[in-house]
Amino acid sequence: MSSQINFGYPWWLSYGHLVVLAIALLFWLLGRRRKWSRVLMLLIGAVTLWSAAAFFVTRFGLDVNGRLALPTQAFLTSGAGRVLDMGAGTGRSTLMVLEARPQTTVVALDLFAESYKQHFGAEQSGQERLLSNLKAAGVEQHASIQAGDMRKLPFEPATFDGVVSTYAIDHLDREGINTALGEAARVLKPGGQFLMMVITKDSWLKFTFGPLLLHSGTASAAWWTSRLQEAGLQVIEQGTRPATLYILARKP
Ligand SMILES: C[S@@+](CC[C@H](N)C(=O)[O-])C[C@H]1O[C@@H](n2cnc3c(N)ncnc32)[C@H](O)[C@@H]1O
């Protein structure tokens, strides 16, 4: 069943370092044959080692096309309720919730616009791709798909027991982030929880991608905490996962 799931992140995020590795290896072999200088060979050797290590880190550590694990068991301990996924993309975060909390129902919301196409291409419509992943995981009965902007959520106040957003809110500009966090707080019921996961300042990322993937300038945990508090949410837990900062907050 899960073999049909395709989260659709571009191949180079998982395998791009292999291309660098192949080229570096070719140069290393050529250099040995032609007896290039020691300094040049050391440099080529360093690139070879870096690309091999970076490949293992990205493919097996970040694993962007793999399943996403709930970073904290404190999210929706009741195991039930209505959850909103803000910026659901191809369904990785929706499946994360539904697999860890199978008694919930999830509204998978995405703008399905430019940012979606940049991440996942334009061959298939966003809704179609998301639905096909939900079906492949056998959870489509527990989810609905909604096109919409997380900065102007099409829901009444106090509609959801939980809101999640993974690697999505950090694609907005600073004003958009504040607006979206305010919207998350508005649609949460009192006592409801907001689980946010964003790309963070992480040595894994610096090692593998250098300056690429710096969403929102990878703001600090303290910065995100202040934004959540300004939106009226109380931070109850925070932590890190590879390349990820997660914060669990609660609406008082
Ligand atoms: C990197 S993807 C993350 C998708 C998914 N949550 C995951 O973890 O794989 C970011 C998603 O945010 C969506 N997005 C960006 N701006 C948005 C907005 N203002 N409202 C709703 N979705 C938005 C994009 O369309 C894209 O699907």
The ligand as a MOL file (V3000), in Angstrom:
LIG
                    3D

  0  0  0     0  0            999 V3000
M  V30 BEGIN CTAB
M  V30 COUNTS 27 29 0 0 0
M  V30 BEGIN ATOM
M  V30 1 C 7.7820 22.4420 1.7290 0
M  V30 2 S 6.0870 22.1920 1.4890 0 CHG=1
M  V30 3 C 5.6570 21.3090 2.9540 0
M  V30 4 C 4.5710 20.3210 2.6880 0
M  V30 5 C 4.3010 19.3440 3.8220 0
M  V30 6 N 3.7760 20.0190 4.9860 0
M  V30 7 C 5.5360 18.5270 4.1690 0
M  V30 8 O 5.9880 18.5630 5.3040 0
M  V30 9 O 6.0510 17.8250 3.2740 0 CHG=-1
M  V30 10 C 5.3950 23.8000 1.7890 0
M  V30 11 C 3.9230 23.8620 1.4080 0
M  V30 12 O 3.3580 25.0820 1.9190 0
M  V30 13 C 2.4000 25.5050 0.9730 0
M  V30 14 N 2.1290 26.9430 1.1880 0
M  V30 15 C 2.9870 27.9750 0.9970 0
M  V30 16 N 2.3810 29.1360 1.2830 0
M  V30 17 C 1.1080 28.8240 1.6600 0
M  V30 18 C -0.0150 29.6070 2.1070 0
M  V30 19 N 0.0490 30.9360 2.2100 0
M  V30 20 N -1.1450 28.9470 2.4470 0
M  V30 21 C -1.2240 27.5880 2.3490 0
M  V30 22 N -0.2090 26.8270 1.9350 0
M  V30 23 C 0.9490 27.4210 1.6000 0
M  V30 24 C 3.0270 25.2100 -0.3690 0
M  V30 25 O 2.0690 25.1680 -1.4030 0
M  V30 26 C 3.6930 23.8620 -0.1040 0
M  V30 27 O 2.8420 22.8020 -0.4500 0
M  V30 END ATOM
M  V30 BEGIN BOND
M  V30 1 1 1 2
M  V30 2 1 2 3
M  V30 3 1 2 10
M  V30 4 1 3 4
M  V30 5 1 4 5
M  V30 6 1 5 6
M  V30 7 1 5 7
M  V30 8 2 7 8
M  V30 9 1 7 9
M  V30 10 1 10 11
M  V30 11 1 11 12
M  V30 12 1 11 26
M  V30 13 1 12 13
M  V30 14 1 13 14
M  V30 15 1 13 24
M  V30 16 1 14 15
M  V30 17 1 14 23
M  V30 18 2 15 16
M  V30 19 1 16 17
M  V30 20 1 17 18
M  V30 21 2 17 23
M  V30 22 1 18 19
M  V30 23 2 18 20
M  V30 24 1 20 21
M  V30 25 2 21 22
M  V30 26 1 22 23
M  V30 27 1 24 25
M  V30 28 1 24 26
M  V30 29 1 26 27
M  V30 END BOND
M  V30 END CTAB
M  END
